[in-house]
């Protein structure tokens, strides 16, 4: 449970016990609900902030200690295009993903001089089972229309961006929020 700092600490402790170090952290836990603001309950709000914002902070805070001790590391946060632009009836999610974008920028500045780079990937709508199971054909067509490239993304495209930002190929990139969104945020 990434919303629990104790669970996040335990995950890093177990990683250190098994592998002796932490080189890369990808903060990919997240979730949201589409609901008008006047219907957004306190528990839903807290859940979205917990899994997205708290989870990113708690995992980062736990992983950064061994990374700083080693003098190197890469953290990649998975935010969203909705951390860069608004989306109706999605205030809890957009607020959480916007917080991740700004956390990424702040930590990129704070940690890069000590050998740890922090960046974010901001996916557009990706063809995952969740999207396919929650959208009818009309909704998928509307989501596709929002992406100038003319299609939705696939998980491999996001994975490749994450791998790039985590790699030495991105050694001069920190504090960046990379839209991988088929042009969604360019419009």
Steps between C-alpha positions, in 0.01 A plus 500: 500500500690805376274726707672350806848634572574186705419276201717715273791484744456122521503468119834682478643309798407171333651617171823589678504164678451313174718706264725716717410827328230707332598645163162594352159576642191523280200644683217355293220441752204722438131529452212739462128532458297720271248686714370858503661707776174543692468122522863431592502351848771545758594130490533502119714814518726350768529172308614680183750715689621201701573265212637770268667772708575329832615184323741692279642688797524199732670274244737778394590589857580135577696434179698821497694414817692207345526685168664798668733267691605348167528843338271409212150402409209573274139552597224507241154607609198412292280807497248569222410754236234590756779623725579754227150597383154490653228247429133540597365297791849381591615753763635242746709325237625817328595651836693186593680470167580874502655451843715219361619723214603773742650252746709370208626849416585579862676168563683526168654824624553378857662165425681529167807667651531195723483246216130416492295604198121532529272523196141426409316348209159653427302247295200585290217247494652154471322187376504304822242246617362768734435738208361226277269370774372841606437663162250423228580560133371859511715585802807342340437701183474823705822420689675423171383837361690673783830355371615672176702194407164330433517211744543413864836393636607152597677394819827418321534863391482615861738225612758610243482861623543383859797284405659793318462737796635235738802430277837669465376619159306763699795601718447873434125496566355574843184668623330439166139402442500326161163485326461168319159587376457494124482879499223528763673785686621673183150604398 
